[in-house]
Structures are given as structure tokens and as C-alpha cells.
């Protein structure tokens, strides 16, 4: 056999396995069939079975982590739809299905469509927790998208009236079932999100058959809700009903009443909170005032009052004393200067020629003619002497010539 | 103070006031001012709660 490329068994089975695994068309597939040879391994928890139809049969395995999640127990003869990948079990080179979800068939195409849409949107990330918006604590406007005549609206009104009548309910009435319902629901979400812009939106309806609730499984609606910038709470049907709308919304409420509870704070707790705060502030301020009062009273008690009074009195006296001293020394200075000034004036006065004349000189006339010297006179002359303060008449009795000093 | 203040803002402001009241180095005058504001705010909110009556507005899609 020289010249041929010889493979081992493992090589060929490995090749086959990777060939199949790499084919995207063979993963995430939905397969419908009847269960046969079903075994649930007691120890491992894995399910081993085959699916068959009238012509073929294929073996399947469903590992425990997936098997645990299905909400019914598979049985031989049961018709189911499984979601799975096709791969190869190398040891026996057997093609088998690795199942990760299983639903009983018979719910019809609608159910399958639901599962497919759910898987598709989930894969796209529309249900990711990172996109979930937080609900506001105290919404002032609550948008409601539901039927105007349904029980859901009445339930929501009742809860809000009791818990949070502060809010304004912004209703966009829609049909929640029937052919036109998905379109109306979409339009309502858009209107709420872009025009009305409430703080939170409730979308939902009361209970009904799965056919009745199907409008809430619409793909366009899911995308509209995902795009909505305002938090959306979904409340479709009863607690046991799940819709696409529930998965894509920011929060799922089991019923419309529960949705109203979820979006609203309790008015009475808020009242209590304001009351408590008021009490706290009053307490706090009165404590603070007491504190200050204490500090103040330490300064104003008798002992300290005496002290402060004495202190002030001392300073007052000192001020008075200093004032007196100041006035006294000023006066002293002033009188000294005044004396010196008077003395100066007196001295000046004494040396004033006018004064000298005023003191000693008078005018002497004889027969109306002025006498300026002794020589002009004769013994016996009758002369008039004019003083500054009066006139006297005199007679010359003696005459001696020769100067005298004045 | 605005009449339209939201509960969220009112509660935030009250928390802020409480924090300031408790902080050191705040004067008595400031405390009284904050206290007055807090009381007013609380009363305004209480009044808003007491007078609240659920309003319903209907907006048609088209």
C-alpha cells in the first residue's frame, strides 16, 4: 500500500467531528421528533435518548446543566422540539445531538416562533442585564400603555390612588389583542418615549389565553421597547405567563397591579420620612441652642459679671484721670506761655519811644509860643504847661543854664 | 423656593441640609437659616402629599 496516505481511525473521526462542528448550519438548530429509549442517568443527571420520525432515528444527549432547566419530564413517545448542536461522539463515531433546550410539541408553530425569536433577541443582547434601566424612586408622570377598558388599567389606577396619588397617569389607550395590536403597542411605546416622556412606563394587559397575549411577543415591539429611553415595566397576563415583552423590558411585573406597586413609592412612608426629618431637625437645633445657651451662661453668671463690671470701671477711671492730667498740663503750659508773652509785651512797651514821651514829655508855651529850651525863658515869665492829662500855669522863679541828663 | 420642586430633589436637598447642620464650624445663624429652609421644604412636600389626587390624562396615539 506504499504511496497511499494512511490515516488512523482517530484521525478520520477527528476530521469528521471538526468538519461537522465548523458547519454553522448544524449548530443552534431546532429539531422536532418523538422521544425513544429515554434514560435519565441517576448519578450524572444527564439525559440520554433518541429522537425519531417515521424514517430515521438519531441519538441525543442533554447534559445535566441543561436538563435541570426544563419544566417537564420527557417520556418515551412524547413529541418534542429540541434546540441543539449536531456533533460527533468520537468513541463510537456516532453522530448525535447535543440538546440544550426542549419544549413539548403540540403547542404549535407559534410556540416555536416564540422560542426562536427569544433565542434570536437574546443572542443579539436585547435582554442583557447591562441595558436594564433603573426605575425612578418618585415618578411624577407614569406612562401606561394598555386597553382603555381592561381590568389592567383599573388595577393600576387603584394601586396608584392608594400608594402614590402624587403621580399623573399618562394613558395611551391601545388594543392589546387582535391583528392591529402589535402595531398599536409599538406606536404607543414610541409616543410615550419620544413625546410624552414620563418618568416610567407600564405596558401590559390582564390575563388571557396564550393567543390573547401574543401581541406582546412581537419582534418589532421588542425592538421598540429596547430603543425606548425611559424605563419600561412589563406586566402581561398572570404570574405564569412569560412574553418577549417581559424579557426585553427593564423590569417584569407578574401582574398590572404589581407593576403599579413596583413603580410607586408608598406615600405614607414618604410622609413618615418628612415627619422624621422635621423632628430630627427640631431636636438638632434645640440641642445646638441649648449648647450655646450653656456657653453664654458661663459668661453671664454673677462672678463673671462682677469681674467685667470692675474691669470696665477701672478703665473708665483711668480714662477720666488721663483726661484731667491732660487738661491740667495743657493749662500749665498755656499759662507759662501767656506769662512769657505778657512779659515780652511789657518789655517792648517800656522801650517804646512814644511811651517814654507819653510818660515824661509835655508841651510848654509862653504867650502861645513854644518853649524848647531854658534859654528862652526869663524869671517871672508866666508859662502854660500842657500835660497829656491837663494844663497848668506856672511862673519861672529860678533859671540855671547847663545840661542835665534825663 | 420653587413650588414645582420634585420629591427626589426635595429629599436630596433635605439630606444635604442635615449633613450641613451636622458639620463642624457652622454658625448658629447659618444653622437657623438651614433649619428654616428645611422646615419650609418639608412642609411644602407634606402639603403636596396631602393635596395629591391621582390625575389621569389620555393621549391618543394618532
Interface residues (C-beta under 8 A of the other chain):
Chain A: X136 X137 X138 X140 X148 X157 X160 X161 X164 X165 X166 X167 X168 X169 X170 X171 X172 X173 X174 X184 X187 X188 X191 X195 X196 X267 X270 X271 X273 X274 X275 X277 X278 X280 X281 X284 X285 X288 X289 X292
Chain B: X6 X7 X8 X11 X14 X17 X18 X21 X22 X28 X31 X32 X35 X38 X39 X42 X45 X46 X48 X49 X52 X53 X54 X55 X56 X57 X58 X59 X60 X61 X62
